[in-house]
Amino acid sequence: MADANNRWVESYLDALLSEGLSSEYIKNRKTEDGDVDEETAKFDADRQVNSKYFVNQILQQGEEGLRDAWSKATSAKHYEEKDARLEYLSWRVWFMKRNHARVKREDARVLAAEKVELPEDEQVLDTEDEEDSPLVFNPSSQQDPASKPPRPTSDKVPQPSKGVKPVAIKSDRKTADFTQDEDDSSPQDVSAFFDRRVDGLYIILISLHGLVRGEQMELGKDPDTGGQIKYVVELARALAKHPAVYRVDLLTRLIKDPKVAKSYGQEEECILKPENAENDLGGAYIVRLACGPVDQYIRKEKLWPHVREFADRGIAHAKKMVTTLAEAKTPCELYMIHGHYADAGEVAALMSSTLDVDMCMTGHSLGRNKLEHLLASGTVSKAEIESTYKISRRVEAEERALESAIMVFTSTKQEITEQWGLYDGFDVSLEKVLRNRRRTGRHMPFMNVIPPGLDFSNLKVDLPEDPVIKEMLQHKPAYGGVTPKAADSSPKSGDTPRKLQRNLGESTRDFGEQEPAIWKEISKFLRNPHKPAILAMSRPDPKKNITTLVKAFGENKTLRGLANLVLIMGNRELIDSMAGGSAKVLTQVLKLIDNHDLYGSVAYPKRHTQKDISDIYRLSLATHGVFTNVALQEPFGLTVIEAAAHGVPTVATKNGGPVDIMTTLHHGLLVDPNSSKEIADALVKILTEPKEWEEMSQNGIKNIMAYSWPSHCKQVLESLEKEKQCHKTHTKHKGRLSGSLEVSNRGTMDRMFSTPLANKDRGITHRISRNRADFWKEEANQPQDKRDNHTGSDLRGQERKHSVVVPLDGVFRVGDMAPSIQALKKAAADSGGAVGVGIVSMMGFEHTRNELAEANVDLEGLDWIVCHSGADIWHGQQDGEWDADDQWEQLIDFRWDRVSLQRLLTKLVTAPMLLTPAPSVKGLSPLARALASMPDPDKEEKGVHPQHVCIQLDRESKSILGQGAGGHKLAISTAVVDRLRRRLRSNGFRAHLTLQMVPEQGDLISNVHITPLRASRALALRFLANKFNLDMERVTVVVLPPSVTKKNEMFNVGAYTSDLAELVSGLNKVFIEIPKKDQTFDMSGLDAGDVQSVEKLTIKVGPKLFGDRVQFLEEQEHLADVVKGVKISDESKQ
């Protein structure tokens, strides 16, 4: 151990001799007049800074090393000038060390006599006997002690250190106690927050793409298997350790491709088993669900057609698990569905809409941001981006997730403004307004900055006690659950760890006699490897800005003499074999080293392993160095946190995540990454001020548990609960999926709720709004009392084992569909009640009934009808009466306000002075006239549907809406609807828009049906399946499209409505009738805009995409065989 310490002393003495003593240098450079020129004085000032630094480093070593260095110099066989200077220098510093110790002892005696404690970190460098010595480092000589930041005390977290142009920001996180929420009204501990709950929490995480498993993760195997996989697995484990959480399921795709490991074909994998649990159901699990071709591992861009299938399977799994937990006497509430990335975000939104459970989202990487960067690069066209990345589909999925999410988790504030701010569904300013003035019909999700937790188990550091774990240990986990354990702070790899709390004079260089192997590799590059190591660790990417760091080091003489630069730039074999961008960066680095003659001062080892990472940080700690991350833009800054965990002060970019990290940890300085001078000045400041260095080092360690997984989970659950409570005061529907799902005799979904004291069965109190009740009364012409009691015990659909569904796209399709409906009704009647028939109509109930009657189709034999594009569900009863479903009304009332929506629609299409149509006003479109003539929103009008708005787009309307938006192509119906959807989203309105193309006298009239976000024909099918306890695999949809054409192995299926893709997607079986010649629509007379609209509504289906789930029927007579096949299939499954 002594030999190791001696090497440090000898290294610093050698550095002093290499730098030269400043007084000697000035003496040798004086002119004949005895003056010193300006250049010489500046150069000597640099030497003086370095000399002071090395002297102070030596003074912190033991006397033994100084004595040995002096003895070695005096006993040298060849007594040369260097040995003489070394002897004098070592004796001189040794004397200072002993004198320093004497002064401390005297001060201690004086203070003891006065009964005053000597502060542990007191450092006094007495230089009375050496007043003329320029070698003594005195921090007070550089700045006024009064301007120094206060030293931290036991109950205060230090403020950010003053440095080089730090970025001043307001932090939303209180660093004094990062486990507490800002709001005084929020819970202060787990006990107050969750202990009153009886049932545990059941949480679903979704990460759809990539290869997901709990152990031996193949990170980097392909673009889809990256850091997100590691993140979601660690999050699942961490959430399962929370005392309030009983079970966490991470849903991902089932893959049985022989090209990947068999473990990805395992349907369930336990990644955390609870200790002393009441049953085997608790803990964290990876649950793999079939999605698309199970026997193929396909990239995420090809998964979009199968998203709704995955959602259907996720809904079925959630229902089954909630019921299983309740039956095992461990009832749990499905508390949150959390989607990760765009595809999983859409899945979470679909599951949330059906199960009525709050959903959250973490974007990880966003489509609009990627599109901007790709276009800015100039290397690919927008068409190529769309073809490769399906970027528009990804962006739409992210928009849909924003519409449904109660909360979006981000890592940094910059992610909110610069990435999510690009989306129609989120605006920073409007979100603040809506949060302060909450309205039921307008919503934007709360963007919650909660950085991901870190797994510190692989770091060779001592960790402070995690206050969150300490808090959790005081509470009993749900049903036994998982008892959280304190972080493991035992030594790693046989090394002796440093002490957590260090005094300024305590050595941080004592790591044992055996230095890590990576240190030796780095030392090969360096003339004096014991100098402070300025460390950078990143791949050689232009965005990481490594060249500016090398330039800053090379241009600053003080830095060159004071420290070494260690660049860990990934692993490489030959530069020529590297990717073009990486090779270019590395070549530039080598040229800068050569230009500034930095040989012997810069290390750039060729390779390192994952196990070396912690040792590399420890090298910077051992040498009292600094870590740097000066990327041009850093999305998060994981390395900045890892450096803090090792106690290494940091200089980081002010662009991105490090801003929030520095505000939390207070362990470094922020700089402009484009300024090499600012980077160099910040490095010199930290290196040459020992107290600053020590304060930053201890701050990083002291506050590091703000980035622990327990802290992350605590913040997630508490902030989510707070948001839930806030939303309850502004929404009508307050049901939570919890306990068990049962189908009662009335066919309703009963729920079991959490209560403060005991479990108690509750049902939903059904209250029909007056407007809705009046509308139903008028529409069905039946007594009001009948309308209030629709969920009788004699619903026709309650005993069905399978449902066959027929879409009715408008009045013009009733005649074509009537034979199919009649055939299906007859076949269903012959099934003995096992199969029922339902209709999903774009028209209202009364309109649908009348049109069917004219086509000689009565409602007898139909179980239910979905009307108004999903805004209504009507049930047929055994006595022939029809009742509207008020449970559906309550579910779809989610974030809906028809009054405000109508006002906005009016503003969008007409100026205020044109609200009242007048014959003299020219240019007023039929759409504007229609909206202007709508009933006054402030007055209750009969016949106005409270949850459905339909507006018509004729040619004139489309042209006016398309004006100023880039030409004729935006005047087509699909583009106009997209534009309208974007405007609604940007104003905080959440709605579902369905475009309906209506043939009329050789022309196409476009109708836009606007319904609540959760109201669509496809979502209504999921609601009914839930209501009657049917899996979606027991639902069959029979479609008669306007056209079917075959190209290779795929079929192009035309559509009259934009929701056909939703109806044929999912787990439900689909039979597509090949239309006869008289059932097709002739488009020869349409203008180009309408033709484009029809083409955009066309969908592609085929065996290669959907397997045998989607089939084609040549003849209408085969519909009876469909029902028979359904019945036989059901009997075989029983």
N, C-alpha and C positions, 0 to 999 in steps of 0.2 A: 504494500500500500504506500509505503514511504517513497519507493522508487517512482510510483505513478505521480505522486505529488511533486517530486523533484523534477520530473519531466516538464510539468507545467511551469515551475519557477524558471528552469533553464530556458524554456521556450520564450517566456516573456523577457528575460534578460537578453536573449539573442535578438528579439525584436527591438529592444531599446538600442542595442549596439548597431543594428542595421539601420535604424532611423537616424542615429547620431544624436548627440546631446546638443540641444539648441544653443546653449551658451558658447560651446566650442565652435559650432557652425557659424555663428554670427562673428565671433572673433576672427575666424579665418577669412570671412568675406567682407570685412571692413575696408573701406577705401583709404587712401592716403590721408584724407581729412578726418578720418575716424567716424564717418557716417555710414549708414547702412541704406542701400537703395531699396525702393519700394518692393520690387519683385522678391528680393532676398528676405525682406521683412515678412511678406505674405507666406513665402515658403517656410520660414522659420515658425510662423504661427501654426501652420499645419503640423509641423514636427512637434511643437509644444503640446498640441491637443493629444496627439498619439502617445507622447512620452508620459503625460499625466495619466492617461488611461492605463498604460501598462504598469506604471508604478503602483497605482491603486489596486490593480489586479494582484500584483505581487504582495502588497501589504495584507491582502486577505488570505494568503497562504500561511502555513505554519512556519515557525522559526527554523525548523529542521532543514527544510528545503533551502532556505537562504544560507544557513551555515554550511551546508554541503556544497553549495555553489561557490562560496568563498574559499572553502578548503580546496576544492578542485582547481580553482584558478591559481591559488598560491603554490600548489604542488606541481604545477605543469612543468614538464621536462624542458619544453621549448618556450622560454619566457619571452613571448613576443608582445607587440603593442596591444593586440586585442586582449591577451590574457591579463595584461596590466590594467587595462581599462575595465575588464570584467571583474577583477579583484577589487578595484576601487568602487565600482558600481554596486557589487553585491554587499560589500562592507557598509556602504553608505545607506542602502535600503534596509539592511539588517538593523542598523542603528536606529533608523526611523521607526521600524517595527517595534523595537524594544521601547523606544521613547513613547510611542503611541500607547503601548500597553501600560506604561508607568503612569501616563496622564489619566488613562481611564480608571486605574486603581485609586489614584488620588481623588478624582472626581467622585468616585463611588463612596469613598470614606466621608467626603464632605457632605454629600447628599444623605448618607446614612445618619450622620450626626444631626442633620436637620429633619430626619424622619421623612425624607422624600424618596420615593422609589425611582431608581434609575431606569429610564425606558430601555426596553430590550434592544431596540434597533438604533440606539444612540451611536453615532459614529463621529468621532472627533479626530481630525488629523492635525496634530500639534506640529507647527513648523517654526516655532520660535528660534530653535537652534539652526534652522535652515531657511532663514528668510530670503536668502538670495537664490534658493534652489528653484529652478523652473520646472522640476520634475514632479512636484507634489500636486496631486489633483485636488482642487478645492471647488466644490460645486457652487459655493456662495460667490465665488469670483465671477461667475458667468451670469448670474441673475440675482436679484434681490431676494433674500429668503422669504420676505413677506409675500412675494408673488408666487411662491411655490404652492402647489395644491396641498390641502391638508392631508395628513396621514390618516389612513383608515383606522377606525376603532372597532371594537368588537361588535357594536350594534349599529354601525353605519357602513354602507357600501360606498367606496370612494367614487368621486365624480370622475368623468373622463379627463385624462391627463391633457394638459395644454401641449400643443404641438404645432406642426407645420400646417397652417390653414385647415384645421379640422372642419368637417361638415357639421353644422349645427342643425339638429333635428329634434323634434318632439317625439318622445318614445311613448308608445301605448302600454309598454310593459314597465311595471314598477320593479326596479332591481333590488330595492331594499328587501323585498320578499316576493320573489317571482312566482311563488305558489298561490298568491292571493289574487283575486280578481280586482280590477280597478273599482268597480262599482261597490259602494258600501252596502248596497242592498243585496248583493250576491252572497252566496254561502261562503263562509270562511274556512270550513273544513269538510272533510268527507262525511263526518257524522251528521252535521247539520244539513248536508246536501242530499244524501241518499239513504241515510239510516231509517227514515220513516217509511221507506218503501217495503212492501212485503214481498213482492215478486222480484226476481232478479232481472237483469237486462240481457236481452239477446240482440246481438249486433251482427249485421251482414255487411261484409266488405266485398267488393267486386273488382277483379282485375282480369279482364277477359283474355287478352292476347298474351303471347309469349309462353315460355316454359316455366311453370311455377311448381316448386316443391320446397319442402321445409329444410332439407339438408343438401349439402353439396350442390348448391345452386350454380347453374352453368351461365353465370353472368358474362355477357359479351359473346355468347355463342352465335347470336344473330342480332340484328337491330331491334327486335321485339323483346329480347331478354336482357334488360339492362338494370339500372339502379332502381327502377320502379318495382321490380320483382322483389328485390331485397327489402325495399321500404314496406311493401304491403305485408310481407311475411313477418317482419319484426313488429309492425303495428298490430297485427292480429295477436301475436304473443303478448305484447305489452298490454293491450286492452283486456285480455283475458285475465290478467293479474290484478286488475282493479277490483276492489272488494264488492262493488255494486254490480259487476258484470259476471254473468254465469257462463255464457257461451258466446263464442265468436266464430262465425263461418266465413271463410274466404272463398268466394265462388269464382271458379275459373273454368277453362275449357277442358273437356275430356279428350285426350289424344291417344289413340292406339296405333300410331304410325310406327312401323318397324324401324324407321330411321332415327327414332328418338328412344330414350330410355323407357323401360316398361313402367316405371314409377308414375309417369304422366298418364297412364291408363288406369291407375288406381282411383276408384270413385271417391274414397274418403281417406284422408291422411291426418292423423292426430299430430299436431306440432307442439301442443302443450297440454299435459295431463294434470288435472287438479289434484292436490293432495287432500286426503281425508274428505272427499266429496261424497254426497249422499247417493250418487249413481255415476254411471260412466258417460253421461251426456254432456257434462260440463267441460270447459277448457277451450282450446283453440283448434280449429280443424280447417284443412283445405278440402273443399267439396268440389268435385269436378263434374260438370254437367255437359251433356252432348250439345254441340252447337255446330251445325254444318256437317260436312263429312268427317266422321269420327276417325276414320282410318288414314286421314291426311293431316299433317301439320302445315297449316297455311298462314301466310303473313297477314297482319292485321288489316291491310287494305282490302283483302278479299272476304273479310268477315261481315261486312256491312249488311248483306242480304239476310244474315242469320241472327241479327241482333234481337229481333222480336221473339224468335224461337228460344234464345237463351233467357230472355225475360220471362217467358211462359214457364220454362223449367224452374227458374228461380222462384217464381210465385208458388208453384206446386211444392217446391222444397221448403219454403218458408212456412206454408200452411201445415205441412206434415210435421215439421220440427216443433212448431208452437204447440200443436196437439200432443205430440210425443212427450214434450217437457211437462205439459199439464198432467198427462196420464201418469207420469212418473213422480207426481207430487212435488215437482219443482217448477211451478208455473213461471213463465218469463214473459216480459213484454218485449215485443219486437220494437226496439227503441230507435234504431237508425239503420238506413240503407245508404252505404257510402260508396259511391262510384269513383274509380280511379282511371283517368284518361277519358277521352271523348266517348269511345264505344261503351265503356262501363258506365259513364255518366248517363247515356241514353237508356241503358238497361235499368239503372236505378230510378230514372224518371218514370219509366213504364211500370215497374214494380210498385213504386210509390203511388201512382195513380190508381192502381187496382186494389192494393192492400190498405190504402189510406194511412200510410206511414211516412214520417218526415224523411227526406233524403238530403244528403250532403254530397259534395263533389270536391275532388282534388284534381286539378288539371294536369299537373306534371309538365306537360308540354302542350302548347296551344297552336291550333291550326292557323289562325290569322297571323300570329307572330312568325310562324315558320314560312308562310306564304310571303310575307314582307321581306324576310331575309333572302329567300330564294330569288325573288324578283330583283332585289337590290344587287345580288351577285352578278346578274346579267349573263349567267351561264346556261339558264334554261328558260324556255318560254312558259307562259301561263298554261297553254294547252298541254305541254309536256308535264308540268307539275300536276295538273288535274289527272292526267292519264296514269302517272306513277303513284301519286299519293292519295288520290280521291279526296282532294283537299276540301272541295265544296261540301261533300257529304260529311266530312269530319267537322267542319265549322258548323253545319246545321245541327249535328248531334250536340255540340257544345252549347249552342243557343237553346236547344230543347232542355238540356240539363239546367241551364240558368233559369229557365222559366219555372221549373218545378222545385229547385233547390231552396231549402230554408237557409243554408249556409254554404259558403265556398271557402275552403281552407287554402291559404297561400303561404309561401315561405317568407316572402318579403313584401314590403309596402310597394316597392317598385313594380312587382308583378301585377299589382292591382291597377295602377295607373297606366303602365306602358304595355300591358298585355291584355288583361281583361277589359281595359278601357277601349279596346278596339272593337268590342262586340256590341251589337244592337241591344242586347238584353241587359247591358250594365252601363251605367253612367255614374261616375263618382259623385257629382253634384246632386243629381236627382235622387240617388240612393240616400244621401244625407237628409234631403228634404222629406222623403217618404218615411224615413225612420223617425223623424221628429213629428211628422204629421201623418200618422199611419191611416191608410184607407184600405178597406177590404178589397176593392177592385184593382188596386195598383200595387205592384210589388217589385222589388229588386232584392236579390239575396244579399245577406250580410257577408262581406268579405272579411274573413277572420285571419289575421296573420299569426299563425302558430307554426314555427319552424319544426321540421321533422326531428324526432328524437335520434340519438346516436347510440350505437352499441359500443360501449367502452371496454368490453371484455377482452378485445384483442390488443388493447393499448398497454404498453409496459409502464403504467403510471399508477401512483396512489391516488385514489379518488376520495374527495370529501364525502361526508355522510349526506345522502340524498334526503332532504327534509320531507319530500312527498312520500317516500317509502316509509320513513319513520312515522308519518301520519297514518299511512294505510295499515301499518302493523297494529295500530290501536283498535282496529275495527274488524269484526268477524266477516269474512267473505260470504257472499250469497250461497246458501245451501252447502257450506263447507268450502267450496271453491278453491282458488289458488292463493296460498299465502305468499305475498310478495316478499322477496328476499333482498337484503341489503346488497349493494354493489360489491363485487369481489375486488378487494384491494391487495390481494396477496401478490408477492413478487412473481413476475413472468419470466420464463426461460432461465431460471436460476440466477437472475440478476438481483442485486441488492437495491431495492428502490430507495429513492431519495425521500427525505422527510417532507411532509406536506407543508407544515408551517416552518418557514426558514427565517432566520435573522439575516440581516444584510451581510454580515461577515462570515456566514456559514457556507462552507464549500458546497457547490452543486456538481463537482467534477468527480466525485467518488463513486464510480460505478463498478468497482471490483478490478482485479488485476487483469482480467481478460477483456479487452475492448471488443465490441461487436465486429463481425467480419466486414460489414459495409463501411465501417469507419476506416479500415485499412485500405479498402478500395478507393475511398475518397482521398485518403492521405497521399496516395501515389501521385496525385496531381499537384499537391501543395508544398511549397517551400517551408512554410511554418504552419502545420495543421492545427496548432493550438490557438491560433488567433480566432476571434469571434467569427462564427460561420453565419453569413447572410444566406438564408436558405430560400430557394424557390422550388416548388414541386408541382409540375403540371405536364401535360403532353405538349409537344412542340407545335402548338397551334398559333397562328397569327393573332387570334383573339386573346390569347393569354399574355401577349405583350412582353415576352421574355427579352427581346432585343432592347427595349427601352430600359429595362433593369440593368442589363450589361453595360449599356451606354452610360447610365447614371453612375455605376461603379467605376467605370474607366475614366470618366471625366473628373471625378472628385479625388484629389490627391490625398485628402485626409482618409477617405474610405479605403483607398488602395493600401495605404500604410497601416491602417488600423485593423482590417478584417480580411477574410477570405469570402469568396462567392461560390456557393455550392448549388449547382443546377441539376435537379433530378428531372430529366425530360423523358420519362418513359423508358422502354427497353428497345434496343436496336441491335442489329448485326452490322449491316453495311448501310451507309447513308444513301447510296444509290438505290438500295432496295426499299427504301421508305416511301410512303405516300408523298406525292408531289409537294403539298403544302408543308408537311413536316420536314421534308428534306430541305426545303427552302429556308425555313426558320433556323434549322441547325447550322446550315451553311452560313447564314448571316451572323449567328452567334460566334462561330469560329473566326470569321473575318473581323468582328469587333474585338475579339481577344487578341488577334494579331495586330490590329491597328493601334490598340492602346498598350501593347506589350504586357498583357496580363498573365503571361505564363508563370506558373508557380503560385498564382493567387486565385485561379478559377478552377473548380472541379466539375466535371460532367461525366460521371460514370456511365458505362454502356447499359448496364442492367441492374435490376434489383428485384427482390421478391416482395410479396405482400407482407411477409414476416419482418422485412427490413424497415417498413414504414415507420414504426414507432422508434426504432433505433436512430433513424435519420433525424427525427425531431429531437431526440435526446442529445444528438451531437450539437445541435444549435443551442440547446439548454446548457450543456456542459461547458461550452466555450463562451457563454453569456452572449450569444448571438441574437439574431432577429429573423423571424419568418416574414416572407413577402408574398403577397398576392396582388399584383398590379395589373390584373386583366382589364382590358378595355371595357368589358361588361361582364360582371359575375352574377349569374342568376341567383345563386344561394351563397356558397362559400364554405363548403364542408371542411376544406383544409384549414381555414381560419379558425374554425372551432377545434379541430384536432390540435393545432398549434397551442391554443389556449389550454387544452387539457394537459398538455405537456409542460405548461408554464413558460412558453416561449412568447415574448412580446412580438407584436405583428405590425407591419406597415401594409395597409391594404387599400384597394381602389375605393373611391367614393361613389362608384357607379354600380349599384346593385345591392345584393344581399349583405355584404360586409358592413354597410351602414347600420342596419338593424343589429347585427351581431356585436359590433363595437359598442353600440349604445347599451347593450345588455351586459357584456362582459368587461368593458373598460380595460382592455388589455393591449391597446395600441393606438396608432394614428391613422387617419384617413388622408389620402393624397389624390391629386389629379394624375391619373395614369399616363397622361400625355406629356407630363412635365418631368423630365429626367432630373432637373435641379431640385424640384420639390421632393422627389423620391429620395435623392441623396441626402438632402438636409434632414429629412425625417429619420433616416437611418443613423446619421451622425448624432442627432439629438438623443435618440434612445441609447445608443452604444456608449456615449460619453457622459451620461448622467446615471450613475449607479442606482440612486434612489428611485429615479423614474423607472429604470429597468426592473428593479425589484418589485416596485408597486404594481406595474403592469403584469409581471409574472404571477404574483400572488392573486391579483384580481381575476385573471383568467381561470386559475384553479378554484378559487373561492366560489365563483359564480357559474362554473361549468355545468352544474346540475340543472341549470335552466334549460339545457338541451338534452336532458335525459328522457328516456321513453316514459317513465312514470309521470314526469312533469308534463310532457306532451299530452298524454292521455287524460290527465286531470284537467288540463285547460280545455281539451276538446269536449269532454263530457259536461263540464260546468258551464262553458259558454253555450253549448247546445241546449242545455236545460233552461238556461236563462232566456234564450231566444224562443224556446217553446212556450214558456210561461207568458212571454210578451205577446206572442201570436194568439194565444188563447183568448185574450181580451178583445181581439179584432176579427175573429173568425167564428162562424156559426157552428161549424162541424168540429166536434172535439173528441171524436172517438179515437181510441188507440188499439191497435191489434195486439192483444195480450191474452195469455192463458190458453184457451182452447177455442177452436172453431167448430161449431155444431150446426147441423141443419135441423131446425125444429119442425114440428108438424105444420107450421105456417110457412116453412120454406125461407125463413129469414136467417141472417148470420148473427148469432148471438155472440157476445164478447164478454170477457172477464177482465175487470179493470183493477189497477192497483189502488189500494186504499190505505190511509195512514195507519189504521189499527188492525184490520183483518180483511181477508179476501171476502168480497161480497159480489154476488152476481148482479149485473146491471144490464139493462138493455138500452138502446138508444131511444130517447124520448122523441117521437116523431111529431114534428109540428110543421104543418104546411103553411107557407106564407100566404097572406090573403090574396095577393096578386096571382099567385100560382093556382090557388084553389078556384078563384073566379075564372081563370082561363080554362081549367079543366072542366068546370061546370058548363061553361059556354060551349066548349069543344064537343063534349060527349052528350050534352043535353040530358044530364042525369041529376038526381037530387044531390044537394051538397053533402048530406050525411053519408051517402055512398062513396063520395070522393075521398072522405077522410079515413076510410077504413079499407084500403086496397089490399092489405096483406092478410086476406082471409085464409082459412085452412084448405080452401078448395082450388088453389091455383093449378091450372092444367099442367104446367111445366115441372111441378115439384117432384113427380115420381119418374121422370124420364131418365133413361140411362144414356141417351145420346140425343143430340139436337142437330137438325139439318137446317141451314140458314140460306135464305134467298135474298140477295141485295136487290132493291127496287130503286133504280137511279132517277126516276122521274115519271111523270104522267105518260110520256112518250114510250116508256118501256113496259107499261102494264099489259098491253095487248100481247107483246112478245113473250112476257114471262108468265102469263096466266096459265098456259098449258103445263109449264114446268111445275108451277105451284100446285095445280090440281093433281098432277101425277105423284108428286111428293106427298101430298095429303092422303091420297088413297093408299100409297105404300106404307105410310106411317100408321094409318088406321089398321092395316093388316099385321102390324108388328106386335099387336097385343099391348100397346101402351109403352113399349120400351123406347120408341123413337118419337120425338116431337118435331114440329116444324115451326120456324119463326121467320120473321121478315125484318130486314133492316132497310128502312125507307128514308129517302131524302125529303119526303113530304110530311105534313102533319098527320095526326091520327085520323081526324074526320075526313081529310082529303084522301088519304090512303084507302080508308074503308069505302068511300063513295066510288073511287076509281076501280077498286077491285069488284065492287058490286056491279058496275057497268060491264065488267069483263066476265060476269057470271061466276065470280069467286067470292063466296061468303067467308066470314071469319070463323065459322065452325071448323074445327080441326087445326086451327092455328093456336099455338101456345102463347105467343107474345109478339109484339111489334115494336121495334125501335123506330122512333119518328124524329122529324126535324133534324136530320143529320146527326143524331145521337143525343139530342137535348131532352128527349122523352123516352120512357119505356112504359108500354101498356101491357097489362097481363089479362089474358082471358081466364075466366072462372068457369067452373062446372055448370053454373046456372045460366051461362051465356052472356053474363055481364063482363064489361071491360073496365079495369081500374088502372090508374097511373101509379107509378112506383115513386113514393115520396122518399124512400131511402136513396134512390138514385139522384133525386133532386138535391138532397143534402150533401151527397158526395161530390157532385159536380159544381156545387156553389163555391168551391175552392177558388179564391182569388178572382171572383167575378162581380162586376158591377155594371149592369146594362146601361144605367143612366149616364154614367161618366163615359162609357164607351161610345154611346150614341152621340154625345156632344163632340167627342174627338173626331169621329167619322165625319160629322158635318163640317168641322173645321178643316179637315184634310182635303175636301173636294170642292169647297166653295169659300169665297171671301165673306166676311161678316155682313157686308151690305147686300149680299146675294142670297141670304138665308130665305127670304121670302120671294118665291118666283114671281116675276112680272113679265107680261107680254113684251114690254119694251126692252127688256134686258136681253142682249144678244150673247151667244156663246155659252149659255147655261146648259150644261149637259143633262140628259135624262137622269143620270145618277144624282146630280146635285138637286134636281127637282124632286126626286124620290126622297132624298134625305131631308130636304127642306119641308116636305109635306108629312114627315113622320110625326107621330103624336108628341106633344110637349113632354120632355122627360120628367118635368116637375109635376105633371098631372097623371093620375092613374087613368088609364084607358082600357076598356074591355077589348079583348081580342089581341092584345099585344103580348107576345110570348116573353116571359121574363128572362129566359136563358137562350134565346135564339134570335139572331138578326140575319136577314137575307137581303142583299142588295144586288141589283142587276147591272151588268156591264155590257152595254151594246157597243157598236163600233165607235160612236161619238164619245161615249164615256171613256173608253179605253184610250182614244186618241188624246183626250184632254188630260187624263192621268199620266200619260206618257210624255207630255210636253216637257221639254227642258231636261230630259233624262237620257239623252243619248241616241235619239233616232227612232225609227219605226219599230225596231225589234222589241223595244220596251213597251210598245203599245199592245203586244199580244197578251192574252188573258193570263197565262201563267206568270209572265213577268210582272204584270200589274198586281197580281195577288202577292207575289214575293215582295214587291215594293210596299204594299199595304201591310204585310206581316212585319216587315222591318220597322215601319213607322209605329205600329202598335207596340212592338217590343221596346223601341227606344223611348217610348212614353210611359213605360212601366205596366202596360196592359198585357195580361196573360190570357190568350185565347187560342182556340183551334180553328183554323180556316180550311174550308173544303171548297174547291172549285168544282162546279157542276156545269157541264157543257150540254145545252139543250138544243136539239135540232128543231128548226122552225122555218118552214117554207124554203128549204134549200140553204138556209143560213144557220149559224150557230149563235145562240144567246148564252152568255156566260153569267151564272149566278154564283155569288160568293156567300157561303153559309158560315156565319161566325157564331161559334158556341163556346162555352167555358173550356178551359184548358183540358179538363178531364172528360169532356164530353165529345165522343166521336163514335162512329158505328163500330169500329174495331174495339175500342175500350168498353163499349156497352156489352159486347159479346163476352169480354173477360168478367165483367160484373155479373152477368147472368150465370156464367159458368160457376163463379164463386157462390152465388146465391143458391144454386141448385146442386152444389157440391159435385160438379163435373170437372174433370181434367180437360184442358183444351184439346187433347187428343181425341176426345169424344164429341167434338164439334166439327161438323162438315159444312163447308161453304160451297154452294152451287152458283156459278157465275155464267151469265150469258153476255159476252163482250160484243162491241160493235164490229170487231175484226180480229182474226187470228191468222198470222202468217208465219211460216217456218223458214229459218235460215240456219243451215247446218244442223246442229243438234239443239238449237234454241228456238223458242217460239216468241214472237212479238205479239203481245196481247193488248189490243186497244182498250180504251176506257172512256166513259163519259164523266167520271168523277176522279178527283185526285187522290181519293182514299182507297183505291183498288189495291195498291201495293200493301197497305196496312191490312186489308181484309184477307189477302192471300198469304201474308207472312205469319209466321208463328208455328205453333204445333198443330193447329187445326188442319184437317184434310181439305183439299180443294179439288173440285171437279169443274172444269171449264168446258162449257158446251161450245162446239164449233157452230158459229151462226150460219143460218141459211142465207141465201142471196137476198131475200126480202127483209132479213133482220139486220143487215149491214147498213152503214151510213155512207152515202155517196159524197165524197169530199171534192168532187171536180169543180163545184161552183164556189168553193170557199176562197177567201183571199189568203195571201201568204201568211199573215199573222195568225189566222185561225188554224191553218194547216200546221204551223209550228206548235201551237198550243196542243193540238191533238197528238202530235208526235211526242211532245214532252210528257204527256200523260200515259203514253204506252210503256208497258213494263215487259221485262224479259224473264221468262220462266223456262224450265226444262229439267230433265232428269239429272243432268250434270250438276245443276245448282240446288235443286230441292229433292232429288231422289224420286221415289214413287209417292211422295206426299201430295204432289200436284199431278193430276191426270186429266186427260181430255176425253170428251164424249162426242162421238160422231152423230148420234141420234138421240132425240129427246126421250124415246121409249126406254132408253137404258137407265133412266133415273130411278125406276123401280128397283133395278138391280143394285143401285147405289145404296138404297135403304136396306135391302136384304143383306148386302155385304157388311153394312154397318152393324146390323143386328147380330150377324154371325160372328163378327170380330169381337163385339162386346161379350157374347156368351163364352168365347174362347178365353177371354181374359179373366173371367170370373172363377 
